[in-house]
């Protein structure tokens, strides 16, 4: 579960890397990570 969502987030991160969305993706990463614990 964690692995697949991490893969999804990495895909999003790569496509949004050069935008301001990077900060939002970092937040989304922490939120989704802690939501699964």
PQR file with spaces between the fields and no chain letter, atoms N, CA, C, O and H, PARSE charges and radii, in Angstrom:
ATOM       1  N    UNK     1       0.823   -1.213    0.000 -0.4000 1.5000
ATOM       2  CA   UNK     1       0.000    0.000    0.000 -0.0000 2.0000
ATOM       3  C    UNK     1       0.854    1.258    0.000  0.5500 1.7000
ATOM       4  O    UNK     1       0.717    2.126   -0.862 -0.5500 1.4000
ATOM       5  N    UNK     2       1.742    1.336    0.992 -0.4000 1.5000
ATOM       6  CA   UNK     2       2.604    2.515    1.089 -0.0000 2.0000
ATOM       7  C    UNK     2       3.468    2.658   -0.160  0.5500 1.7000
ATOM       8  O    UNK     2       3.692    3.762   -0.656 -0.5500 1.4000
ATOM       9  H    UNK     2       1.853    0.631    1.693  0.4000 1.0000
ATOM      10  N    UNK     3       3.946    1.522   -0.656 -0.4000 1.5000
ATOM      11  CA   UNK     3       4.837    1.542   -1.809 -0.0000 2.0000
ATOM      12  C    UNK     3       4.132    2.095   -3.048  0.5500 1.7000
ATOM      13  O    UNK     3       4.707    2.895   -3.786 -0.5500 1.4000
ATOM      14  H    UNK     3       3.764    0.625   -0.253  0.4000 1.0000
ATOM      15  N    UNK     4       2.895    1.672   -3.272 -0.4000 1.5000
ATOM      16  CA   UNK     4       2.187    2.123   -4.474 -0.0000 2.0000
ATOM      17  C    UNK     4       1.833    3.603   -4.395  0.5500 1.7000
ATOM      18  O    UNK     4       1.903    4.310   -5.400 -0.5500 1.4000
ATOM      19  H    UNK     4       2.428    1.022   -2.671  0.4000 1.0000
ATOM      20  N    UNK     5       1.454    4.077   -3.211 -0.4000 1.5000
ATOM      21  CA   UNK     5       1.149    5.505   -3.113 -0.0000 2.0000
ATOM      22  C    UNK     5       2.418    6.335   -3.183  0.5500 1.7000
ATOM      23  O    UNK     5       2.396    7.474   -3.649 -0.5500 1.4000
ATOM      24  H    UNK     5       1.397    3.503   -2.394  0.4000 1.0000
ATOM      25  N    UNK     6       3.526    5.766   -2.720 -0.4000 1.5000
ATOM      26  CA   UNK     6       4.804    6.455   -2.840 -0.0000 2.0000
ATOM      27  C    UNK     6       5.176    6.590   -4.316  0.5500 1.7000
ATOM      28  O    UNK     6       5.683    7.623   -4.752 -0.5500 1.4000
ATOM      29  H    UNK     6       3.544    4.841   -2.341  0.4000 1.0000
ATOM      30  N    UNK     7       4.915    5.524   -5.073 -0.4000 1.5000
ATOM      31  CA   UNK     7       5.190    5.530   -6.506 -0.0000 2.0000
ATOM      32  C    UNK     7       4.341    6.591   -7.206  0.5500 1.7000
ATOM      33  O    UNK     7       4.822    7.305   -8.087 -0.5500 1.4000
ATOM      34  H    UNK     7       4.504    4.684   -4.718  0.4000 1.0000
ATOM      35  N    UNK     8       3.081    6.684   -6.805 -0.4000 1.5000
ATOM      36  CA   UNK     8       2.189    7.689   -7.369 -0.0000 2.0000
ATOM      37  C    UNK     8       2.682    9.091   -7.047  0.5500 1.7000
ATOM      38  O    UNK     8       2.698    9.972   -7.907 -0.5500 1.4000
ATOM      39  H    UNK     8       2.690    6.104   -6.090  0.4000 1.0000
ATOM      40  N    UNK     9       3.083    9.283   -5.799 -0.4000 1.5000
ATOM      41  CA   UNK     9       3.567   10.597   -5.392 -0.0000 2.0000
ATOM      42  C    UNK     9       4.855   10.965   -6.110  0.5500 1.7000
ATOM      43  O    UNK     9       5.071   12.128   -6.452 -0.5500 1.4000
ATOM      44  H    UNK     9       3.070    8.568   -5.101  0.4000 1.0000
ATOM      45  N    UNK    10       5.706    9.981   -6.338 -0.4000 1.5000
ATOM      46  CA   UNK    10       6.942   10.244   -7.064 -0.0000 2.0000
ATOM      47  C    UNK    10       6.648   10.656   -8.502  0.5500 1.7000
ATOM      48  O    UNK    10       7.313   11.534   -9.052 -0.5500 1.4000
ATOM      49  H    UNK    10       5.531    9.036   -6.060  0.4000 1.0000
ATOM      50  N    UNK    11       5.652   10.022   -9.104 -0.4000 1.5000
ATOM      51  CA   UNK    11       5.251   10.380  -10.464 -0.0000 2.0000
ATOM      52  C    UNK    11       4.727   11.811  -10.499  0.5500 1.7000
ATOM      53  O    UNK    11       5.089   12.595  -11.377 -0.5500 1.4000
ATOM      54  H    UNK    11       5.112    9.309   -8.657  0.4000 1.0000
ATOM      55  N    UNK    12       3.871   12.141   -9.533 -0.4000 1.5000
ATOM      56  CA   UNK    12       3.352   13.506   -9.441 -0.0000 2.0000
ATOM      57  C    UNK    12       4.489   14.492   -9.223  0.5500 1.7000
ATOM      58  O    UNK    12       4.537   15.558   -9.836 -0.5500 1.4000
ATOM      59  H    UNK    12       3.577   11.504   -8.820  0.4000 1.0000
ATOM      60  N    UNK    13       5.407   14.110   -8.335 -0.4000 1.5000
ATOM      61  CA   UNK    13       6.524   14.984   -7.999 -0.0000 2.0000
ATOM      62  C    UNK    13       7.373   15.286   -9.226  0.5500 1.7000
ATOM      63  O    UNK    13       7.781   16.428   -9.439 -0.5500 1.4000
ATOM      64  H    UNK    13       5.368   13.243   -7.838  0.4000 1.0000
ATOM      65  N    UNK    14       7.637   14.268  -10.027 -0.4000 1.5000
ATOM      66  CA   UNK    14       8.475   14.467  -11.208 -0.0000 2.0000
ATOM      67  C    UNK    14       7.793   15.370  -12.224  0.5500 1.7000
ATOM      68  O    UNK    14       8.448   16.194  -12.862 -0.5500 1.4000
ATOM      69  H    UNK    14       7.305   13.341   -9.854  0.4000 1.0000
ATOM      70  N    UNK    15       6.482   15.221  -12.377 -0.4000 1.5000
ATOM      71  CA   UNK    15       5.778   16.036  -13.366 -0.0000 2.0000
ATOM      72  C    UNK    15       5.573   17.467  -12.874  0.5500 1.7000
ATOM      73  O    UNK    15       5.397   18.381  -13.680 -0.5500 1.4000
ATOM      74  H    UNK    15       5.950   14.551  -11.859  0.4000 1.0000
ATOM      75  N    UNK    16       5.595   17.662  -11.573 -0.4000 1.5000
ATOM      76  CA   UNK    16       5.360   18.998  -11.018 -0.0000 2.0000
ATOM      77  C    UNK    16       6.634   19.621  -10.469  0.5500 1.7000
ATOM      78  O    UNK    16       6.595   20.653   -9.800 -0.5500 1.4000
ATOM      79  H    UNK    16       5.738   16.920  -10.918  0.4000 1.0000
ATOM      80  N    UNK    17       7.759   18.987  -10.758 -0.4000 1.5000
ATOM      81  CA   UNK    17       9.017   19.375  -10.118 -0.0000 2.0000
ATOM      82  C    UNK    17       9.363   20.844  -10.313  0.5500 1.7000
ATOM      83  O    UNK    17       9.897   21.481   -9.404 -0.5500 1.4000
ATOM      84  H    UNK    17       7.790   18.149  -11.303  0.4000 1.0000
ATOM      85  N    UNK    18       9.062   21.393  -11.502 -0.4000 1.5000
ATOM      86  CA   UNK    18       9.504   22.762  -11.788 -0.0000 2.0000
ATOM      87  C    UNK    18       8.451   23.813  -11.440  0.5500 1.7000
ATOM      88  O    UNK    18       8.603   24.986  -11.780 -0.5500 1.4000
ATOM      89  H    UNK    18       8.629   20.876  -12.240  0.4000 1.0000
ATOM      90  N    UNK    19       7.395   23.392  -10.768 -0.4000 1.5000
ATOM      91  CA   UNK    19       6.337   24.341  -10.428 -0.0000 2.0000
ATOM      92  C    UNK    19       6.322   24.609   -8.936  0.5500 1.7000
ATOM      93  O    UNK    19       7.063   23.996   -8.168 -0.5500 1.4000
ATOM      94  H    UNK    19       7.271   22.439  -10.492  0.4000 1.0000
ATOM      95  N    UNK    20       5.469   25.533   -8.544 -0.4000 1.5000
ATOM      96  CA   UNK    20       5.335   25.832   -7.121 -0.0000 2.0000
ATOM      97  C    UNK    20       4.595   24.726   -6.391  0.5500 1.7000
ATOM      98  O    UNK    20       4.517   24.728   -5.162 -0.5500 1.4000
ATOM      99  H    UNK    20       4.867   26.031   -9.169  0.4000 1.0000
ATOM     100  N    UNK    21       4.053   23.784   -7.144 -0.4000 1.5000
ATOM     101  CA   UNK    21       3.303   22.680   -6.555 -0.0000 2.0000
ATOM     102  C    UNK    21       4.204   21.754   -5.743  0.5500 1.7000
ATOM     103  O    UNK    21       3.718   20.907   -4.994 -0.5500 1.4000
ATOM     104  H    UNK    21       4.116   23.782   -8.142  0.4000 1.0000
ATOM     105  N    UNK    22       5.503   21.917   -5.894 -0.4000 1.5000
ATOM     106  CA   UNK    22       6.443   21.057   -5.174 -0.0000 2.0000
ATOM     107  C    UNK    22       6.181   21.092   -3.670  0.5500 1.7000
ATOM     108  O    UNK    22       6.185   20.056   -3.005 -0.5500 1.4000
ATOM     109  H    UNK    22       5.897   22.605   -6.503  0.4000 1.0000
ATOM     110  N    UNK    23       5.954   22.285   -3.146 -0.4000 1.5000
ATOM     111  CA   UNK    23       5.714   22.418   -1.714 -0.0000 2.0000
ATOM     112  C    UNK    23       4.426   21.695   -1.322  0.5500 1.7000
ATOM     113  O    UNK    23       4.366   21.046   -0.278 -0.5500 1.4000
ATOM     114  H    UNK    23       5.950   23.127   -3.686  0.4000 1.0000
ATOM     115  N    UNK    24       3.405   21.809   -2.156 -0.4000 1.5000
ATOM     116  CA   UNK    24       2.144   21.124   -1.883 -0.0000 2.0000
ATOM     117  C    UNK    24       2.311   19.616   -1.936  0.5500 1.7000
ATOM     118  O    UNK    24       1.689   18.894   -1.158 -0.5500 1.4000
ATOM     119  H    UNK    24       3.453   22.336   -3.005  0.4000 1.0000
ATOM     120  N    UNK    25       3.140   19.140   -2.841 -0.4000 1.5000
ATOM     121  CA   UNK    25       3.370   17.703   -2.959 -0.0000 2.0000
ATOM     122  C    UNK    25       4.108   17.166   -1.745  0.5500 1.7000
ATOM     123  O    UNK    25       3.851   16.049   -1.297 -0.5500 1.4000
ATOM     124  H    UNK    25       3.646   19.727   -3.473  0.4000 1.0000
ATOM     125  N    UNK    26       5.025   17.962   -1.215 -0.4000 1.5000
ATOM     126  CA   UNK    26       5.728   17.539   -0.003 -0.0000 2.0000
ATOM     127  C    UNK    26       4.748   17.408    1.149  0.5500 1.7000
ATOM     128  O    UNK    26       4.825   16.469    1.941 -0.5500 1.4000
ATOM     129  H    UNK    26       5.234   18.870   -1.579  0.4000 1.0000
ATOM     130  N    UNK    27       3.821   18.363    1.234 -0.4000 1.5000
ATOM     131  CA   UNK    27       2.794   18.305    2.273 -0.0000 2.0000
ATOM     132  C    UNK    27       1.906   17.092    2.059  0.5500 1.7000
ATOM     133  O    UNK    27       1.580   16.379    3.009 -0.5500 1.4000
ATOM     134  H    UNK    27       3.759   19.125    0.590  0.4000 1.0000
ATOM     135  N    UNK    28       1.512   16.856    0.806 -0.4000 1.5000
ATOM     136  CA   UNK    28       0.657   15.712    0.478 -0.0000 2.0000
ATOM     137  C    UNK    28       1.344   14.399    0.824  0.5500 1.7000
ATOM     138  O    UNK    28       0.700   13.447    1.263 -0.5500 1.4000
ATOM     139  H    UNK    28       1.776   17.435    0.035  0.4000 1.0000
ATOM     140  N    UNK    29       2.655   14.356    0.624 -0.4000 1.5000
ATOM     141  CA   UNK    29       3.421   13.158    0.950 -0.0000 2.0000
ATOM     142  C    UNK    29       3.326   12.835    2.432  0.5500 1.7000
ATOM     143  O    UNK    29       3.052   11.696    2.809 -0.5500 1.4000
ATOM     144  H    UNK    29       3.179   15.130    0.268  0.4000 1.0000
ATOM     145  N    UNK    30       3.553   13.836    3.272 -0.4000 1.5000
ATOM     146  CA   UNK    30       3.483   13.620    4.716 -0.0000 2.0000
ATOM     147  C    UNK    30       2.073   13.243    5.148  0.5500 1.7000
ATOM     148  O    UNK    30       1.892   12.340    5.965 -0.5500 1.4000
ATOM     149  H    UNK    30       3.776   14.762    2.966  0.4000 1.0000
ATOM     150  N    UNK    31       1.080   13.929    4.605 -0.4000 1.5000
ATOM     151  CA   UNK    31      -0.313   13.657    4.972 -0.0000 2.0000
ATOM     152  C    UNK    31      -0.701   12.235    4.619  0.5500 1.7000
ATOM     153  O    UNK    31      -1.254   11.520    5.455 -0.5500 1.4000
ATOM     154  H    UNK    31       1.227   14.662    3.941  0.4000 1.0000
ATOM     155  N    UNK    32      -0.423   11.814    3.398 -0.4000 1.5000
ATOM     156  CA   UNK    32      -0.812   10.464    2.978 -0.0000 2.0000
ATOM     157  C    UNK    32       0.009    9.402    3.699  0.5500 1.7000
ATOM     158  O    UNK    32      -0.474    8.295    3.938 -0.5500 1.4000
ATOM     159  H    UNK    32       0.025   12.395    2.719  0.4000 1.0000
ATOM     160  N    UNK    33       1.252    9.739    4.046 -0.4000 1.5000
ATOM     161  CA   UNK    33       2.097    8.790    4.765 -0.0000 2.0000
ATOM     162  C    UNK    33       1.561    8.540    6.168  0.5500 1.7000
ATOM     163  O    UNK    33       1.426    7.393    6.595 -0.5500 1.4000
ATOM     164  H    UNK    33       1.644   10.639    3.852  0.4000 1.0000
ATOM     165  N    UNK    34       1.257    9.615    6.878 -0.4000 1.5000
ATOM     166  CA   UNK    34       0.762    9.467    8.241 -0.0000 2.0000
ATOM     167  C    UNK    34      -0.660    8.934    8.274  0.5500 1.7000
ATOM     168  O    UNK    34      -1.073    8.328    9.263 -0.5500 1.4000
ATOM     169  H    UNK    34       1.366   10.547    6.531  0.4000 1.0000
ATOM     170  N    UNK    35      -1.413    9.154    7.203 -0.4000 1.5000
ATOM     171  CA   UNK    35      -2.786    8.655    7.145 -0.0000 2.0000
ATOM     172  C    UNK    35      -2.816    7.136    7.081  0.5500 1.7000
ATOM     173  O    UNK    35      -3.819    6.519    7.438 -0.5500 1.4000
ATOM     174  H    UNK    35      -1.078    9.647    6.400  0.4000 1.0000
ATOM     175  N    UNK    36      -1.718    6.528    6.626 -0.4000 1.5000
ATOM     176  CA   UNK    36      -1.693    5.073    6.473 -0.0000 2.0000
ATOM     177  C    UNK    36      -1.136    4.364    7.696  0.5500 1.7000
ATOM     178  O    UNK    36      -1.172    3.135    7.769 -0.5500 1.4000
ATOM     179  H    UNK    36      -0.904    7.030    6.336  0.4000 1.0000
ATOM     180  N    UNK    37      -0.627    5.115    8.649 -0.4000 1.5000
ATOM     181  CA   UNK    37      -0.064    4.493    9.856 -0.0000 2.0000
ATOM     182  C    UNK    37      -1.179    4.138   10.841  0.5500 1.7000
ATOM     183  O    UNK    37      -0.907    3.606   11.917 -0.5500 1.4000
ATOM     184  H    UNK    37      -0.597    6.112    8.590  0.4000 1.0000
